[in-house]
Amino acid sequence: MTFIRSTFKKNRSLWLPALNYIRAMSSEGPTSAFSTLSISRPSNAITHVELNRPEKRNAMNRAFWSEMVDCFTEIAGDSECRVVIFSGAGKIFTAGIDLMDMASDVLQPEGDDTARTSWNLRRIITKYQETFSVIEKCPKPVVAAVHGACVGGGVDLITACDIRLCTQDAWFQIKEVDIGLAADVGTLQRLPKVIGSGSLVNELALTARKMYSDEAKSCGLVSRVFPDKESMMDGALELAGEIAARSPVAVQGTKMNLIYSRDHSVAEGLDYMATWNMSMLQTQDVMKSAQAAMEKKTPKEVAFSKL
């Protein structure tokens, strides 16, 4: 035992990554090995991802952009997880991009001439776009729970989520025009399809004005408003539990087809759906669900296999 302790102390930097991985894969649910995200398993089949830089108002620093991709790639392949809740630690959801930490990437891109600098800058932008696109690509539904401010990159993030909830004190702001740029990681592409009003999207994006929770609810950006963060998180957990109780084949297929149909014509969406279900209808989950309905059981009383 003394030898093991001595070896661990001498090689601590080598052992810690392995220990963090083991903890993250433990049966009690994942434990965060990230510096900007806190990961937990509050209930069976539900993963909670929390933006965890409260001392910096959850500003999105350089590490965040890569950790989000790693986090949701892992979640996508985690058969224990059926639904995700995404929230922010501390007083607000997020203040958006961490300008002090990210300025060098955007303002001083590498390159020997204009062409090479432009290519490098394009590579950086597409890398940042993937940070939020990975939420859509993850087949598990993602529920965003917003309290307080949701600024800039925060709007990019939540528009990539499947369901959005917020507190009464929440407000949303597309801040990019105030710092001299057009939003480039998802808001301008996803928000028009989320709320449906081109005029309102243009107003918000061109003026950077704040939109408060009542307006967010009326325009469809969020589906529910809660009195405070505690009740919102309770509501998010209850909603996630309802989703997790359903067949993962049905739930994940529904998410993937909703996203496909959003970006294609009705005819293309129907054709894709037919191709999808020609295999997915052969799942045992259909028979299990039908049997449960005849026996007047709730979805939570049906045992669906992991996916």
Backbone hydrogen bonds in HBPLUS format (Angstrom, degrees):
<---DONOR---> <-ACCEPTOR-->    atom                        ^
c    i                          cat <-CA-CA->   ^        H-A-AA   ^      H-
h    n   atom  resd res      DA  || num        DHA   H-A  angle D-A-AA Bond
n    s   type  num  typ     dist DA aas  dist angle  dist       angle   num
A0005-ARG N   A0001-MET O   2.98 MM   4  6.31 162.9  2.01 152.9 156.7     1
A0006-SER N   A0002-THR O   2.95 MM   4  6.13 163.0  1.98 149.0 153.9     2
A0007-THR N   A0003-PHE O   2.87 MM   4  6.06 159.1  1.91 148.9 154.7     3
A0008-PHE N   A0004-ILE O   2.88 MM   4  6.07 158.5  1.92 150.5 156.4     4
A0009-LYS N   A0005-ARG O   2.98 MM   4  6.23 161.4  2.01 151.9 156.3     5
A0010-LYS N   A0006-SER O   3.10 MM   4  6.31 159.1  2.14 148.0 153.3     6
A0011-ASN N   A0007-THR O   3.04 MM   4  6.15 143.8  2.17 144.0 153.5     7
A0014-LEU N   A0011-ASN O   2.93 MM   3  5.40 137.7  2.11 111.7 123.8     8
A0015-TRP N   A0011-ASN O   3.05 MM   4  6.34 150.7  2.14 154.2 163.5     9
A0016-LEU N   A0012-ARG O   3.03 MM   4  6.01 162.7  2.06 159.3 161.4    10
A0019-LEU N   A0015-TRP O   3.01 MM   4  6.28 159.3  2.06 155.8 162.5    11
A0020-ASN N   A0016-LEU O   2.85 MM   4  6.07 161.5  1.88 160.1 164.7    12
A0021-TYR N   A0017-PRO O   3.03 MM   4  6.26 152.5  2.11 143.1 150.3    13
A0022-ILE N   A0018-ALA O   2.97 MM   4  6.26 159.9  2.01 150.5 155.7    14
A0023-ARG N   A0019-LEU O   2.93 MM   4  6.19 161.7  1.97 152.7 157.2    15
A0024-ALA N   A0020-ASN O   2.92 MM   4  6.11 157.0  1.97 145.0 151.7    16
A0025-MET N   A0021-TYR O   3.02 MM   4  6.26 139.0  2.19 145.3 155.9    17
A0026-SER N   A0023-ARG O   3.13 MM   3  5.15 165.3  2.15 107.5 111.1    18
A0029-GLY N   A0026-SER O   3.09 MM   3  5.72 160.1  2.13 119.2 122.4    19
A0052-ASN N   A0036-THR O   2.72 MM  16  5.15 166.1  1.74 142.7 143.8    20
A0038-SER N   A0050-GLU O   2.81 MM  12  4.99 159.1  1.85 144.4 151.7    21
A0050-GLU N   A0038-SER O   2.85 MM  12  4.99 156.9  1.90 146.3 153.4    22
A0040-SER N   A0048-HIS O   2.99 MM   8  5.18 151.2  2.08 143.3 151.7    23
A0048-HIS N   A0040-SER O   2.85 MM   8  5.18 172.8  1.85 147.2 149.7    24
A0046-ILE N   A0043-SER O   3.08 MM   3  5.43 165.4  2.10 134.5 133.7    25
A0082-ARG N   A0045-ALA O   2.77 MM  37  5.19 172.4  1.78 140.0 139.2    26
A0083-VAL N   A0045-ALA O   3.34 MM  38  6.74 142.2  2.49 160.8 167.5    27
A0047-THR N   A0083-VAL O   3.04 MM  36  6.45 165.5  2.07 159.1 162.6    28
A0085-ILE N   A0047-THR O   2.89 MM  38  6.34 156.5  1.94 156.8 163.4    29
A0049-VAL N   A0085-ILE O   2.82 MM  36  6.12 164.6  1.84 170.4 175.2    30
A0087-SER N   A0049-VAL O   3.03 MM  38  6.55 154.0  2.10 153.6 161.8    31
A0051-LEU N   A0087-SER O   2.83 MM  36  6.27 162.0  1.86 155.0 153.8    32
A0089-ALA N   A0051-LEU O   2.91 MM  38  6.00 168.4  1.92 166.4 162.7    33
A0056-LYS N   A0053-ARG O   2.86 MM   3  5.43 151.2  1.95 118.8 127.9    34
A0058-ASN N   A0053-ARG O   2.76 MM   5  4.33 163.9  1.79 131.2 127.7    35
A0057-ARG N   A0054-PRO O   3.10 MM   3  4.75 161.0  2.14 105.8 105.4    36
A0059-ALA N   A0056-LYS O   3.09 MM   3  5.70 148.0  2.20 113.9 121.2    37
A0095-ALA N   A0057-ARG O   2.99 MM  38  5.73 132.7  2.22 159.0 170.8    38
A0060-MET N   A0096-GLY O   2.77 MM  36  5.86 159.6  1.81 141.2 148.2    39
A0098-ASP N   A0060-MET O   3.00 MM  38  5.02 163.4  2.03 121.7 116.2    40
A0064-PHE N   A0061-ASN O   3.14 MM   3  5.44 124.0  2.47 103.8 117.2    41
A0067-GLU N   A0063-ALA O   2.96 MM   4  6.07 161.4  1.99 158.6 164.7    42
A0068-MET N   A0064-PHE O   2.99 MM   4  6.03 155.7  2.05 156.0 158.6    43
A0070-ASP N   A0066-SER O   3.15 MM   4  6.49 165.0  2.18 152.2 155.8    44
A0071-CYS N   A0067-GLU O   2.80 MM   4  5.89 162.6  1.83 150.5 156.0    45
A0072-PHE N   A0068-MET O   3.01 MM   4  6.13 176.6  2.01 152.4 153.0    46
A0073-THR N   A0069-VAL O   2.98 MM   4  5.96 143.2  2.12 143.3 153.5    47
A0074-GLU N   A0070-ASP O   3.08 MM   4  6.24 154.8  2.14 145.3 151.2    48
A0075-ILE N   A0071-CYS O   2.99 MM   4  6.31 157.9  2.04 147.1 153.8    49
A0076-ALA N   A0072-PHE O   2.96 MM   4  5.94 154.6  2.02 135.3 141.9    50
A0077-GLY N   A0074-GLU O   3.15 MM   3  5.36 131.0  2.40 100.1 112.4    51
A0078-ASP N   A0075-ILE O   3.04 MM   3  4.95 161.4  2.08 104.8 110.7    52
A0081-CYS N   A0078-ASP O   3.13 MM   3  5.63 154.5  2.19 112.7 119.8    53
A0084-VAL N   A0141-PRO O   2.89 MM  57  6.19 162.0  1.92 163.8 168.3    54
A0143-VAL N   A0084-VAL O   2.75 MM  59  6.08 166.9  1.77 155.4 158.6    55
A0086-PHE N   A0143-VAL O   2.79 MM  57  6.03 164.2  1.81 154.5 155.6    56
A0145-ALA N   A0086-PHE O   2.80 MM  59  6.02 161.9  1.84 169.6 167.8    57
A0093-PHE N   A0147-HIS O   2.81 MM  54  5.41 118.6  2.19 168.5 169.4    58
A0094-THR N   A0149-ALA O   3.12 MM  55  6.17 167.4  2.14 149.9 153.9    59
A0151-VAL N   A0094-THR O   3.21 MM  57  6.26 161.2  2.25 143.7 149.4    60
A0101-ASP N   A0098-ASP O   3.14 MM   3  5.54 123.9  2.47 105.8 119.0    61
A0102-MET N   A0098-ASP O   2.96 MM   4  6.05 149.0  2.06 154.9 164.9    62
A0103-ALA N   A0099-LEU O   2.97 MM   4  5.45 132.2  2.20 144.3 148.6    63
A0105-ASP N   A0102-MET O   3.11 MM   3  5.65 128.2  2.39 113.6 125.6    64
A0107-LEU N   A0103-ALA O   2.75 MM   4  5.63 167.9  1.76 164.1 168.3    65
A0108-GLN N   A0104-SER O   3.07 MM   4  5.04 142.9  2.21 121.2 128.7    66
A0117-THR N   A0113-ASP O   2.87 MM   4  6.00 162.0  1.90 161.3 167.4    67
A0118-SER N   A0114-THR O   2.88 MM   4  5.95 156.2  1.93 145.9 152.6    68
A0119-TRP N   A0115-ALA O   3.00 MM   4  6.28 157.7  2.05 147.0 152.7    69
A0120-ASN N   A0116-ARG O   3.04 MM   4  6.21 158.2  2.09 144.5 150.2    70
A0121-LEU N   A0117-THR O   2.89 MM   4  6.11 154.1  1.96 147.4 155.0    71
A0122-ARG N   A0118-SER O   2.86 MM   4  6.07 154.5  1.92 149.6 156.7    72
A0123-ARG N   A0119-TRP O   2.99 MM   4  6.22 152.8  2.07 142.4 149.7    73
A0124-ILE N   A0120-ASN O   3.06 MM   4  6.34 150.6  2.14 143.4 150.8    74
A0125-ILE N   A0121-LEU O   2.97 MM   4  6.26 163.3  2.00 151.6 155.6    75
A0126-THR N   A0122-ARG O   2.95 MM   4  6.17 169.9  1.96 156.6 158.7    76
A0127-LYS N   A0123-ARG O   3.06 MM   4  6.14 145.0  2.19 137.9 147.5    77
A0128-TYR N   A0124-ILE O   3.02 MM   4  6.36 154.3  2.09 149.5 155.9    78
A0129-GLN N   A0125-ILE O   2.89 MM   4  6.20 149.6  1.98 148.9 158.5    79
A0130-GLU N   A0126-THR O   3.17 MM   4  6.34 147.1  2.28 139.2 146.0    80
A0131-THR N   A0128-TYR O   3.08 MM   3  5.26 139.6  2.25 101.5 112.7    81
A0132-PHE N   A0129-GLN O   3.24 MM   3  5.92 145.4  2.36 115.3 121.5    82
A0133-SER N   A0129-GLN O   3.05 MM   4  6.25 159.9  2.10 149.7 155.6    83
A0134-VAL N   A0130-GLU O   2.99 MM   4  5.74 147.4  2.09 142.4 145.8    84
A0135-ILE N   A0132-PHE O   3.06 MM   3  5.48 149.3  2.16 108.2 116.7    85
A0136-GLU N   A0133-SER O   3.05 MM   3  5.28 118.1  2.45 102.0 115.9    86
A0137-LYS N   A0133-SER O   2.99 MM   4  6.32 156.2  2.05 150.7 158.3    87
A0138-CYS N   A0134-VAL O   3.02 MM   4  6.04 132.9  2.25 132.7 142.8    88
A0162-ASP N   A0142-VAL O   2.96 MM  20  5.36 138.5  2.14 138.6 151.6    89
A0163-ILE N   A0142-VAL O   3.24 MM  21  6.55 155.6  2.31 152.7 152.6    90
A0144-ALA N   A0163-ILE O   2.78 MM  19  6.15 161.8  1.81 167.3 163.6    91
A0165-LEU N   A0144-ALA O   2.78 MM  21  6.05 161.5  1.82 161.0 167.3    92
A0146-VAL N   A0165-LEU O   2.95 MM  19  6.15 173.9  1.95 139.3 140.6    93
A0167-THR N   A0146-VAL O   3.00 MM  21  6.53 133.2  2.23 157.5 170.1    94
A0171-TRP N   A0148-GLY O   2.99 MM  23  6.12 149.4  2.08 135.3 134.1    95
A0150-CYS N   A0171-TRP O   2.84 MM  21  6.05 132.9  2.07 156.9 171.6    96
A0173-GLN N   A0150-CYS O   3.09 MM  23  6.49 148.8  2.19 155.3 154.3    97
A0154-GLY N   A0151-VAL O   2.87 MM   3  5.16 167.0  1.89 133.7 130.0    98
A0152-GLY N   A0173-GLN O   2.79 MM  21  6.10 147.0  1.90 165.2 176.1    99
A0155-VAL N   A0152-GLY O   2.92 MM   3  5.62 138.4  2.10 119.1 128.2   100
A0156-ASP N   A0152-GLY O   3.42 MM   4  6.88 154.1  2.49 142.7 150.0   101
A0157-LEU N   A0153-GLY O   2.94 MM   4  6.17 152.7  2.02 143.8 150.9   102
A0158-ILE N   A0154-GLY O   3.01 MM   4  6.28 170.5  2.02 151.0 152.0   103
A0159-THR N   A0155-VAL O   3.11 MM   4  6.09 154.0  2.19 147.0 152.9   104
A0160-ALA N   A0157-LEU O   3.09 MM   3  5.51 150.3  2.18 108.8 117.8   105
A0161-CYS N   A0158-ILE O   3.05 MM   3  5.06 153.3  2.13 100.4 108.9   106
A0223-SER N   A0164-ARG O   2.93 MM  59  6.15 161.0  1.96 172.5 168.2   107
A0166-CYS N   A0224-ARG O   3.18 MM  58  6.58 148.8  2.28 148.8 158.2   108
A0226-PHE N   A0166-CYS O   2.85 MM  60  6.26 153.6  1.92 146.3 155.2   109
A0170-ALA N   A0167-THR O   3.11 MM   3  5.31 163.7  2.13 111.6 114.7   110
A0168-GLN N   A0226-PHE O   2.80 MM  58  5.91 127.2  2.08 167.6 170.8   111
A0172-PHE N   A0211-MET O   2.77 MM  39  5.08 158.7  1.82 143.5 150.6   112
A0211-MET N   A0172-PHE O   2.81 MM  39  5.08 155.2  1.87 147.9 156.1   113
A0178-ASP N   A0175-LYS O   2.91 MM   3  5.66 143.4  2.05 124.6 134.7   114
A0179-ILE N   A0176-GLU O   2.91 MM   3  5.38 155.4  1.97 113.0 121.0   115
A0181-LEU N   A0176-GLU O   3.26 MM   5  5.50 166.9  2.28 133.7 133.8   116
A0180-GLY N   A0177-VAL O   3.33 MM   3  5.09 164.2  2.36 101.1 101.5   117
A0189-GLN N   A0186-GLY O   3.17 MM   3  5.31 133.3  2.40 101.9 114.6   118
A0190-ARG N   A0186-GLY O   2.84 MM   4  5.88 159.1  1.88 163.4 169.4   119
A0191-LEU N   A0187-THR O   2.89 MM   4  5.33 155.7  1.95 139.5 147.7   120
A0193-LYS N   A0190-ARG O   3.00 MM   3  5.43 131.9  2.24 110.3 123.1   121
A0194-VAL N   A0190-ARG O   3.05 MM   4  6.30 124.7  2.37 143.5 158.7   122
A0194-VAL N   A0191-LEU O   2.98 MM   3  4.88 138.7  2.16  98.1 110.7   123
A0195-ILE N   A0191-LEU O   3.07 MM   4  6.25 167.2  2.09 170.3 167.0   124
A0196-GLY N   A0192-PRO O   3.09 MM   4  5.34 137.8  2.27 120.4 131.8   125
A0201-VAL N   A0197-SER O   3.04 MM   4  6.29 166.4  2.06 155.3 159.3   126
A0202-ASN N   A0198-GLY O   2.95 MM   4  6.08 164.9  1.97 149.3 153.5   127
A0203-GLU N   A0199-SER O   2.97 MM   4  6.20 158.4  2.02 146.3 152.4   128
A0204-LEU N   A0200-LEU O   2.95 MM   4  6.17 168.0  1.97 156.3 158.5   129
A0205-ALA N   A0201-VAL O   2.92 MM   4  6.05 164.7  1.94 155.5 160.1   130
A0206-LEU N   A0202-ASN O   2.86 MM   4  5.80 151.0  1.94 148.5 155.6   131
A0207-THR N   A0203-GLU O   3.08 MM   4  5.91 142.8  2.22 143.9 150.9   132
A0208-ALA N   A0204-LEU O   3.06 MM   4  5.44 141.3  2.21 132.7 140.5   133
A0215-GLU N   A0212-TYR O   3.09 MM   3  5.64 118.9  2.48 113.7 127.0   134
A0216-ALA N   A0212-TYR O   2.91 MM   4  6.11 158.3  1.96 154.2 160.9   135
A0217-LYS N   A0213-SER O   2.90 MM   4  6.07 148.0  2.00 145.7 152.9   136
A0218-SER N   A0214-ASP O   3.04 MM   4  6.28 159.8  2.08 143.1 148.7   137
A0219-CYS N   A0215-GLU O   2.95 MM   4  6.07 149.3  2.05 150.3 156.7   138
A0221-LEU N   A0216-ALA O   2.91 MM   5  5.07 126.2  2.20 153.2 161.1   139
A0222-VAL N   A0216-ALA O   3.28 MM   6  5.81 159.6  2.32 122.5 123.0   140
A0220-GLY N   A0217-LYS O   3.29 MM   3  5.26 146.1  2.42  96.8 106.5   141
A0232-MET N   A0228-ASP O   3.04 MM   4  6.21 150.7  2.13 145.7 154.8   142
A0233-MET N   A0229-LYS O   2.85 MM   4  6.08 162.3  1.88 158.2 161.3   143
A0234-ASP N   A0230-GLU O   3.02 MM   4  6.27 153.6  2.10 145.4 153.0   144
A0235-GLY N   A0231-SER O   2.89 MM   4  6.07 154.6  1.96 142.6 149.7   145
A0236-ALA N   A0232-MET O   2.74 MM   4  6.02 151.9  1.82 150.0 158.7   146
A0237-LEU N   A0233-MET O   2.94 MM   4  6.05 156.1  2.00 142.5 148.5   147
A0238-GLU N   A0234-ASP O   2.96 MM   4  6.20 154.3  2.03 144.9 152.2   148
A0239-LEU N   A0235-GLY O   2.91 MM   4  6.09 162.5  1.94 147.7 152.5   149
A0240-ALA N   A0236-ALA O   2.84 MM   4  5.99 160.8  1.88 146.7 152.7   150
A0241-GLY N   A0237-LEU O   2.90 MM   4  6.04 147.0  2.01 140.0 149.0   151
A0242-GLU N   A0238-GLU O   3.08 MM   4  6.43 146.6  2.20 144.2 152.3   152
A0243-ILE N   A0239-LEU O   3.13 MM   4  6.50 154.5  2.20 148.9 155.4   153
A0244-ALA N   A0240-ALA O   2.83 MM   4  6.02 164.9  1.85 152.4 157.1   154
A0245-ALA N   A0241-GLY O   3.09 MM   4  6.14 133.4  2.32 137.4 147.6   155
A0246-ARG N   A0243-ILE O   3.10 MM   3  5.61 154.3  2.17 113.0 120.3   156
A0250-ALA N   A0247-SER O   3.06 MM   3  5.20 116.5  2.48  98.9 113.5   157
A0251-VAL N   A0247-SER O   2.88 MM   4  6.14 167.2  1.89 159.7 163.5   158
A0252-GLN N   A0248-PRO O   2.96 MM   4  5.73 164.6  1.98 139.1 143.9   159
A0253-GLY N   A0249-VAL O   3.12 MM   4  5.92 148.7  2.22 130.9 140.2   160
A0254-THR N   A0250-ALA O   2.93 MM   4  6.00 147.5  2.03 140.4 149.2   161
A0255-LYS N   A0251-VAL O   3.04 MM   4  6.39 161.0  2.08 152.2 156.2   162
A0256-MET N   A0252-GLN O   3.08 MM   4  6.25 173.8  2.09 150.5 152.1   163
A0257-ASN N   A0253-GLY O   3.06 MM   4  6.13 155.2  2.12 143.5 150.1   164
A0258-LEU N   A0254-THR O   2.92 MM   4  6.05 150.1  2.01 149.3 157.5   165
A0259-ILE N   A0255-LYS O   3.10 MM   4  6.35 163.0  2.13 156.4 159.9   166
A0260-TYR N   A0256-MET O   3.04 MM   4  6.22 157.1  2.10 139.7 146.6   167
A0261-SER N   A0257-ASN O   2.88 MM   4  5.92 164.5  1.91 144.6 149.1   168
A0262-ARG N   A0258-LEU O   3.02 MM   4  6.15 144.6  2.15 140.4 149.7   169
A0263-ASP N   A0260-TYR O   3.15 MM   3  5.49 131.7  2.39 103.5 115.0   170
A0264-HIS N   A0261-SER O   3.34 MM   3  5.07 165.4  2.36  99.4 103.7   171
A0269-GLY N   A0265-SER O   2.86 MM   4  6.08 156.1  1.92 150.5 157.9   172
A0270-LEU N   A0266-VAL O   2.89 MM   4  6.12 156.6  1.95 153.6 159.1   173
A0271-ASP N   A0267-ALA O   3.06 MM   4  6.25 157.1  2.11 145.2 151.4   174
A0272-TYR N   A0268-GLU O   2.95 MM   4  6.14 158.8  1.99 147.3 153.1   175
A0273-MET N   A0269-GLY O   2.92 MM   4  6.06 153.2  1.99 143.2 151.1   176
A0274-ALA N   A0270-LEU O   2.97 MM   4  6.20 155.0  2.03 146.8 152.6   177
A0275-THR N   A0271-ASP O   3.07 MM   4  6.33 157.5  2.12 146.3 152.2   178
A0276-TRP N   A0272-TYR O   2.84 MM   4  6.05 155.1  1.90 147.7 155.3   179
A0277-ASN N   A0273-MET O   2.88 MM   4  6.05 173.3  1.89 156.2 157.2   180
A0278-MET N   A0274-ALA O   3.08 MM   4  6.03 127.3  2.37 137.0 148.2   181
A0279-SER N   A0276-TRP O   3.39 MM   3  6.21 161.1  2.43 115.3 119.8   182
A0280-MET N   A0276-TRP O   3.22 MM   4  6.34 171.5  2.22 143.9 146.0   183
A0281-LEU N   A0277-ASN O   3.01 MM   4  5.23 155.3  2.07 127.0 130.3   184
A0282-GLN N   A0279-SER O   3.12 MM   3  5.65 158.8  2.17 113.2 119.8   185
A0283-THR N   A0280-MET O   3.26 MM   3  5.76 154.1  2.33 117.6 117.6   186
A0288-LYS N   A0284-GLN O   3.01 MM   4  6.29 163.1  2.04 155.8 161.2   187
A0289-SER N   A0285-ASP O   2.91 MM   4  5.97 158.3  1.95 144.9 150.2   188
A0290-ALA N   A0286-VAL O   2.98 MM   4  6.18 158.8  2.03 148.4 154.4   189
A0291-GLN N   A0287-MET O   2.92 MM   4  6.04 160.1  1.96 149.4 154.9   190
A0292-ALA N   A0288-LYS O   2.96 MM   4  6.13 155.6  2.02 143.7 150.6   191
A0293-ALA N   A0289-SER O   2.99 MM   4  6.21 153.1  2.06 144.9 151.7   192
A0294-MET N   A0290-ALA O   3.08 MM   4  6.37 156.8  2.14 147.3 152.8   193
A0295-GLU N   A0291-GLN O   3.03 MM   4  6.27 141.9  2.18 142.4 153.1   194
A0297-LYS N   A0292-ALA O   2.79 MM   5  4.94 176.6  1.79 150.5 150.2   195
A0296-LYS N   A0293-ALA O   3.11 MM   3  4.89 157.7  2.16  99.3 104.8   196
A0301-GLU N   A0298-THR O   2.92 MM   3  5.47 157.9  1.97 116.9 124.3   197
A0302-VAL N   A0299-PRO O   3.05 MM   3  5.37 165.9  2.07 114.3 117.5   198
